[in-house]
């Protein structure tokens, strides 16, 4: 078993956003999210809670223009933090997957903590390309779902596949995807009591 603390703190500042993410993979689902995009806050809260990560995200961006930069940049920083927190990846399960229903929707996510970044998304209805979840202030455009998961996967250096098997409500589809990714990540990064080394025949991930 690998007993090193699996935590990371990552900051990223550009002309478009200023983001800080603190992540503990061995947490209990304690989450504090403030991105300025309320629906995205809701999704990241679900992600941290259902992955059982302790997650703090503070983001300030040009949301007066649109939330896109803040959302995508936050996903980049979250992915970077995930990759750093995983460290040498000794003693983890490596693979994880989850089916998540939300009312009429069913989503599936599969993760391989492989060190080979890749992302696949299938099954989203075409209308999510131009659907907006308005909320009380800065809207969330569901076309960004793909960018969030892709940025997370590429910067964490994991392979991530996200499928929408069926669904109708864009809110339900989006939330089911985030929760499926959360549960798949939880399984993949969990310590495996039967493995002490790196879970790869190559000896490195």
LUMDRENPA-692115 format. One record per atom (N, C-alpha, C): x, y, z. Coordinates in steps of 0.05 Angstrom, whole numbers, padded with zeros to 5 digits, always signed. Example, Ala and Ser with C-alpha at 12.3 -4.5 7.8 and 13.67 -1.06 7.14 Angstrom:
% residues 2
+00264-00114+00156;+00246-00090+00156;+00264-00066+00156;+00257-00045+00142;+00273-00021+00143;+00258+00001+00157;
END
This chain:
% residues 205
+00017-00024+00000;+00000+00000+00000;+00018+00025+00000;+00009+00045-00015;+00025+00069-00017;+00013+00090+00002;+00029+00098+00022;+00019+00115+00044;+00024+00144+00041;+00037+00152+00019;+00043+00180+00015;+00017+00196+00011;+00017+00220+00023;-00007+00237+00020;-00012+00243-00009;-00037+00239-00017;-00044+00243-00045;-00060+00269-00048;-00045+00291-00046;-00057+00318-00046;-00043+00335-00067;-00057+00356-00076;-00044+00375-00094;-00057+00402-00091;-00042+00423-00095;-00052+00450-00097;-00040+00462-00122;-00057+00471-00140;-00048+00481-00166;-00061+00509-00171;-00045+00528-00179;-00054+00554-00187;-00048+00560-00216;-00066+00573-00229;-00062+00581-00257;-00074+00608-00262;-00058+00627-00272;-00068+00654-00277;-00062+00662-00305;-00083+00671-00319;-00080+00681-00346;-00094+00708-00348;-00095+00720-00371;-00110+00745-00375;-00140+00740-00373;-00148+00715-00376;-00177+00708-00376;-00187+00697-00350;-00169+00685-00333;-00178+00672-00309;-00156+00670-00288;-00164+00667-00263;-00145+00664-00241;-00157+00642-00224;-00144+00618-00223;-00157+00594-00212;-00138+00581-00192;-00150+00572-00170;-00135+00556-00150;-00152+00531-00144;-00139+00508-00146;-00152+00482-00139;-00136+00468-00118;-00149+00459-00097;-00137+00442-00077;-00152+00416-00076;-00137+00394-00078;-00150+00367-00081;-00136+00347-00063;-00153+00331-00049;-00143+00309-00033;-00159+00284-00041;-00144+00265-00054;-00158+00242-00064;-00168+00223-00042;-00157+00226-00019;-00165+00208+00004;-00183+00223+00023;-00200+00241+00012;-00218+00257+00029;-00244+00242+00035;-00263+00258+00043;-00290+00247+00050;-00312+00261+00035;-00305+00276+00014;-00326+00290-00001;-00332+00318+00009;-00313+00330+00024;-00317+00358+00032;-00309+00376+00009;-00328+00393+00002;-00325+00408-00023;-00332+00438-00018;-00316+00455-00030;-00322+00484-00030;-00315+00495-00058;-00336+00503-00072;-00333+00511-00100;-00343+00540-00104;-00327+00556-00117;-00335+00583-00124;-00322+00591-00150;-00336+00588-00172;-00325+00594-00199;-00338+00619-00211;-00360+00628-00200;-00375+00650-00213;-00395+00640-00233;-00396+00614-00238;-00416+00602-00256;-00432+00582-00240;-00456+00590-00231;-00470+00574-00211;-00476+00545-00218;-00484+00540-00243;-00489+00512-00250;-00463+00495-00250;-00441+00507-00259;-00415+00493-00258;-00407+00488-00229;-00413+00507-00211;-00408+00502-00183;-00423+00477-00174;-00448+00475-00182;-00465+00452-00176;-00453+00426-00186;-00443+00427-00211;-00431+00403-00223;-00405+00395-00209;-00388+00414-00203;-00363+00407-00189;-00368+00398-00160;-00389+00409-00148;-00396+00399-00121;-00404+00369-00123;-00420+00363-00144;-00428+00335-00148;-00403+00317-00153;-00385+00327-00170;-00361+00312-00177;-00344+00306-00152;-00338+00326-00136;-00322+00322-00112;-00336+00304-00092;-00362+00309-00088;-00377+00294-00068;-00378+00264-00075;-00385+00258-00100;-00389+00230-00108;-00363+00216-00114;-00341+00230-00117;-00314+00218-00119;-00303+00214-00091;-00315+00226-00071;-00305+00226-00043;-00278+00240-00042;-00274+00260-00059;-00250+00277-00057;-00256+00301-00039;-00236+00310-00025;-00238+00337-00013;-00228+00356-00035;-00246+00375-00042;-00240+00392-00065;-00248+00421-00059;-00229+00439-00063;-00234+00467-00061;-00226+00480-00087;-00245+00495-00099;-00240+00509-00124;-00248+00538-00121;-00229+00556-00127;-00235+00585-00128;-00226+00595-00155;-00245+00606-00169;-00239+00616-00196;-00251+00644-00200;-00235+00661-00212;-00244+00687-00220;-00237+00691-00250;-00257+00696-00266;-00252+00699-00294;-00270+00720-00307;-00267+00721-00334;-00282+00742-00349;-00311+00733-00355;-00325+00726-00333;-00352+00716-00336;-00371+00738-00346;-00362+00764-00344;-00379+00785-00355;-00381+00783-00386;-00361+00769-00398;-00362+00763-00426;-00378+00738-00431;-00369+00716-00418;-00382+00690-00419;-00367+00672-00400;-00380+00650-00392;-00368+00632-00373;-00348+00612-00384;-00346+00611-00411;-00331+00590-00424;-00302+00588-00415;-00288+00611-00414;-00260+00611-00406;-00256+00601-00378;-00273+00610-00360;-00271+00602-00332;-00276+00572-00328;-00296+00562-00342;-00303+00534-00340;-00281+00516-00351;-00272+00522-00375;-00251+00505-00387;-00225+00507-00372;-00217+00532-00364;-00192+00535-00350;-00193+00521-00323;-00216+00521-00309;-00219+00507-00284;-00215+00477-00288;-00226+00466-00310;-00222+00438-00316;-00193+00431-00321;-00178+00449-00334;-00149+00445-00339;-00135+00443-00312;-00141+00462-00294;-00127+00462-00268;-00135+00438-00251;-00160+00430-00252;-00169+00406-00237;-00155+00381-00248;-00153+00379-00274;-00139+00356-00285;-00109+00356-00277;-00097+00379-00277;-00069+00381-00269;-00066+00372-00240;-00084+00381-00223;-00083+00374-00194;-00088+00344-00191;-00106+00333-00206;-00110+00304-00204;-00085+00288-00211;-00072+00296-00233;-00048+00283-00241;-00026+00285-00220;-00023+00309-00208;-00002+00313-00188;-00009+00296-00163;-00034+00296-00155;-00042+00282-00130;-00038+00252-00133;-00040+00241-00158;-00036+00213-00162;-00007+00204-00159;+00011+00223-00162;+00039+00216-00157;+00049+00194-00175;+00062+00174-00162;+00074+00152-00178;+00053+00130-00184;+00029+00133-00174;+00006+00115-00180;+00010+00087-00168;+00028+00084-00149;+00031+00058-00137;+00007+00051-00120;-00001+00026-00122;-00022+00015-00105;-00050+00023-00111;-00055+00035-00135;-00083+00042-00142;-00096+00020-00159;-00122+00022-00161;-00137+00002-00177;-00132+00007-00207;-00128+00032-00214;-00122+00041-00241;-00147+00044-00259;-00164+00023-00260;-00188+00024-00276;-00213+00029-00260;-00232+00044-00271;-00257+00048-00258;-00279+00054-00278;-00303+00047-00271;-00326+00054-00288;-00351+00056-00272;-00371+00070-00282;-00396+00073-00268;-00419+00080-00287;-00442+00067-00282;-00467+00075-00295;-00482+00091-00275;-00492+00115-00283;-00507+00132-00266;-00534+00139-00279;-00556+00132-00266;-00582+00141-00275;-00590+00168-00262;-00604+00184-00277;-00616+00208-00265;-00643+00211-00279;-00664+00202-00265;-00691+00202-00277;-00691+00188-00304;-00697+00201-00325;-00699+00188-00352;-00672+00183-00365;-00651+00193-00353;-00624+00192-00365;-00607+00169-00353;-00590+00157-00371;-00570+00139-00361;-00543+00146-00374;-00523+00150-00358;-00496+00157-00368;-00476+00137-00357;-00454+00134-00372;-00433+00115-00364;-00406+00129-00368;-00388+00124-00350;-00360+00134-00353;-00341+00112-00346;-00319+00111-00361;-00298+00092-00356;-00271+00106-00356;-00254+00099-00337;-00228+00112-00333;-00206+00092-00332;-00183+00099-00345;-00158+00084-00342;-00137+00105-00335;-00126+00102-00311;-00104+00120-00302;-00078+00110-00315;-00076+00115-00340;-00056+00101-00357;-00031+00117-00362;-00032+00143-00358;-00010+00160-00366;-00011+00166-00396;-00031+00156-00410;-00035+00161-00438;-00061+00177-00441;-00060+00203-00443;-00085+00219-00443;-00102+00214-00468;-00127+00209-00464;-00146+00205-00486;-00174+00211-00476;-00191+00220-00494;-00218+00226-00487;-00237+00218-00509;-00259+00205-00502;-00280+00198-00521;-00307+00205-00508;-00324+00218-00523;-00352+00223-00514;-00371+00216-00535;-00391+00200-00528;-00411+00192-00548;-00439+00193-00535;-00459+00196-00553;-00487+00193-00545;-00501+00218-00537;-00488+00241-00534;-00502+00265-00527;-00521+00273-00549;-00546+00280-00542;-00564+00290-00563;-00553+00315-00576;-00559+00318-00602;-00548+00341-00617;-00556+00368-00605;-00580+00369-00592;-00589+00395-00582;-00573+00406-00558;-00556+00389-00547;-00539+00399-00525;-00517+00418-00535;-00513+00418-00562;-00493+00436-00573;-00500+00465-00569;-00526+00471-00569;-00534+00499-00567;-00554+00504-00544;-00554+00486-00524;-00572+00489-00501;-00558+00505-00479;-00573+00522-00465;-00563+00539-00444;-00579+00534-00418;-00565+00528-00396;-00577+00526-00370;-00573+00554-00357;-00594+00569-00355;-00592+00597-00349;-00582+00603-00320;-00595+00590-00301;-00588+00596-00273;-00596+00624-00265;-00583+00634-00243;-00591+00660-00233;-00573+00682-00243;-00550+00675-00255;-00532+00696-00264;-00517+00687-00290;-00492+00678-00287;-00477+00670-00311;-00487+00643-00321;-00495+00641-00346;-00506+00615-00356;-00485+00595-00361;-00493+00570-00362;-00476+00547-00369;-00486+00536-00395;-00468+00535-00415;-00475+00524-00441;-00466+00495-00443;-00485+00477-00448;-00479+00449-00446;-00459+00439-00467;-00454+00455-00488;-00433+00448-00507;-00406+00446-00493;-00403+00458-00470;-00378+00458-00456;-00372+00432-00442;-00393+00414-00439;-00388+00389-00426;-00364+00374-00437;-00363+00372-00464;-00341+00358-00477;-00314+00371-00470;-00313+00397-00470;-00288+00411-00464;-00279+00406-00435;-00298+00405-00417;-00292+00400-00389;-00278+00373-00385;-00292+00352-00395;-00281+00325-00391;-00255+00320-00407;-00254+00332-00431;-00229+00329-00447;-00206+00343-00433;-00210+00368-00423;-00189+00382-00409;-00180+00367-00384;-00200+00356-00369;-00194+00341-00346;-00176+00317-00353;-00184+00302-00373;-00170+00277-00381;-00142+00283-00390;-00139+00303-00408;-00113+00308-00420;-00093+00318-00400;-00102+00335-00381;-00084+00346-00362;-00078+00328-00338;-00096+00309-00333;-00091+00289-00312;-00076+00265-00324;-00074+00264-00351;-00061+00242-00365;-00075+00215-00360;-00101+00216-00363;-00117+00192-00361;-00133+00187-00387;-00142+00163-00391;-00161+00158-00412;-00189+00158-00400;-00206+00174-00412;-00234+00177-00402;-00254+00174-00424;-00273+00157-00421;-00294+00153-00440;-00321+00159-00426;-00337+00177-00438;-00363+00185-00427;-00384+00179-00447;-00405+00164-00439;-00427+00157-00457;-00453+00166-00444;-00470+00177-00461;-00498+00181-00454;-00514+00159-00468;-00524+00140-00453;-00539+00118-00465;-00566+00127-00475;-00579+00143-00458;-00604+00155-00466;-00611+00177-00446;-00628+00196-00454;-00636+00218-00437;-00650+00239-00453;-00663+00258-00440;-00678+00278-00453;-00672+00306-00442;-00672+00309-00415;-00668+00335-00402;-00638+00341-00402;-00630+00364-00413;-00601+00371-00414;-00589+00373-00386;-00604+00383-00366;-00594+00384-00339;-00588+00356-00329;-00606+00337-00333;-00603+00310-00324;-00579+00296-00338;-00577+00301-00364;-00556+00289-00380;-00529+00299-00369;-00526+00325-00366;-00501+00337-00357;-00494+00327-00329;-00513+00327-00311;-00508+00319-00283;-00501+00289-00281;-00515+00273-00297;-00509+00244-00297;-00480+00239-00307;-00472+00255-00327;-00444+00252-00337;-00424+00259-00315;-00428+00281-00302;-00409+00289-00281;-00408+00268-00259;-00431+00258-00251;-00431+00239-00229;-00419+00212-00238;-00423+00204-00263;-00411+00180-00273;-00380+00182-00273;-00371+00205-00282;-00342+00210-00282;-00331+00209-00253;-00346+00221-00235;-00338+00221-00206;-00335+00193-00195;-00355+00177-00200;-00355+00150-00189;-00333+00132-00202;-00329+00137-00228;-00308+00122-00242;-00281+00130-00232;-00277+00156-00227;-00251+00165-00216;-00247+00154-00188;-00268+00154-00172;-00266+00144-00145;-00255+00115-00145;-00267+00099-00162;-00258+00071-00164;-00230+00068-00174;-00223+00084-00195;-00197+00081-00207;-00174+00090-00189;-00178+00110-00173;-00156+00120-00156;-00155+00108-00128;-00175+00091-00122;-00175+00079-00096;-00151+00060-00092;-00140+00059-00068;-00119+00040-00062;-00129+00011-00065;-00113-00006-00077;-00120-00034-00080;-00104-00050-00060;-00117-00062-00041;-00103-00077-00019;-00086-00100-00030;-00091-00108-00055;-00076-00131-00066;-00052-00122-00083;-00048-00096-00085;-00027-00086-00102;-00011-00065-00087;+00015-00068-00087;+00032-00048-00074;+00048-00032-00095;+00053-00043-00118;+00068-00030-00139;+00051-00015-00159;+00063-00007-00180;+00049+00006-00202;+00033-00015-00217;+00007-00010-00221;-00010-00031-00234;-00007-00031-00265;+00017-00039-00273;+00023-00041-00302;+00045-00062-00306;+00042-00077-00327;+00063-00097-00333;+00089-00083-00342;+00087-00058-00349;+00111-00042-00357;+00126-00032-00332;+00112-00031-00309;+00124-00021-00285;+00123+00009-00281;+00109+00022-00300;+00107+00051-00298;+00081+00060-00313;+00069+00081-00302;+00045+00092-00315;+00051+00122-00320;
END
